[in-house]
Amino acid sequence: MKALCWMGKEKLEVQDVADPKILNPGDAIIKITRTAICGSDLHLYDGYIPTMQPGDILGHEFMGIVEEVGPAVKKLKRGDRVVVPFTIACGSCAFCSDQLYSACDNTNPNAALAEKMYGYSGASLYGYSHIYGGYAGGQAQYARVPFADVGPLKIENDIPDEKLLFLTDIFPTGYMGAENANIKEGDTVAVWGAGPVGIFAAASAFMFGAKRVISIDRFPERLALAAKVGAETLDYSKFDTLSTLRELTGGNGPDATIDAVGLEAHGSGLGGVYDKTQQVLKLSFDRPTALREAIMAVRKGGTVSVPGVYGGLLDKFPFGAAFGKGITMKMGQTHMQRYLQPLLKRIEDGQLDPSFIISHRIGMEEIPDAFRVFRDKEFGCTKVVIDPWAEGGRTGDLVPKGSPQGTTKNLSPLAS
């Protein structure tokens, strides 16, 4: 099969690799019909997540058709259409029993690595380094899915893949980010980042009763998507974020703030230079500009929610402000299996069509260049969806024939 392999920082290759096989009785093999590039994948591409090895298959947002099941699988059969959540959970440990699926005790074969770095190990993730289990990801034509009776959501409707694909990660992640914000009816919520997770966090904040949502970003195409879900928009390159939020909220600050950016936030001024330098010199894993602002901006007694990914130690963290204002902070990997069925119901009922964030649709051969385009926010790129079976591995004109890699031209959003 064809799969996207990580070969080093900013170096990806589409390779022919061995098809996955059933290794355990509870496994399933999925023929992938759609997959996507996630903002979290960019942390791997940029070399900020440790324990990656050349040849690792990337991707954790994928869905498809069951090709084969192990003898212990009871809930799925060949031919079933499924959405696969990015967290791998056993379904039977104490944490899974409490619906804390991303804290699963049993699915990470490399738990010792995670324990050295974080104290304890959580669940494994598809295609996301060996510290998170080393499982092959879903930017491929097939994938092995362990604990197949626990993770995959069986789809029994004819809704197109693109409307369901984001149940694999970013819709539930944005939703849990809003849930963790402790939103009450009539609240004002500020969301840092109008990428896919930030957009779904903003949409979900309204579902929890927010009266106002303010989306903070600097790219017009992203702010336009935030406006589509009803958010007010703030371009931080043109306005000072903290003073503007104070003014917009009558001096109080937002009731809740959501950091949907994570470890590669783009800061400005000396603070931005400082964070970037720390990261380049490997003195810090993360650039926490958005998190600092979220803490400083939230009102006294408010809540800061962090669905954005962080990988290590933070520098210049305003803990004094957090303590002095008596804020609540909630964060973590998404407990995916908790949200799949409820959010599928919202899609089925027409409350939200998640596919509106898609800007580009590509084939396998275009993925390496699409990572760079997505990271650099070129050509209005907001979300890239991949058809692993596109003829010739291409659906658009991402790299004209004969052009060297990295000279992407003529990439235009493809119509739905």
PyMOL commands that set and color helices and strands:
alter all, ss='L'
color gray80, all
select helices_A, chain A and resi 41-45+94-97+101-103+111-118+161-168+170-179+196-207+220-228+241-248+269-280+289-297+319-325+336-348+354-357+364-375+378-380+391-393
alter helices_A, ss='H'
color red, helices_A
select strands_A, chain A and resi 2-8+11-16+28-37+56-57+62-69+81-84+87-88+124-125+142-145+153-154+188-192+212-217+232-235+256-259+303-306+328-331+360-363+384-387
alter strands_A, ss='S'
color yellow, strands_A
deselect
rebuild
show_as cartoon
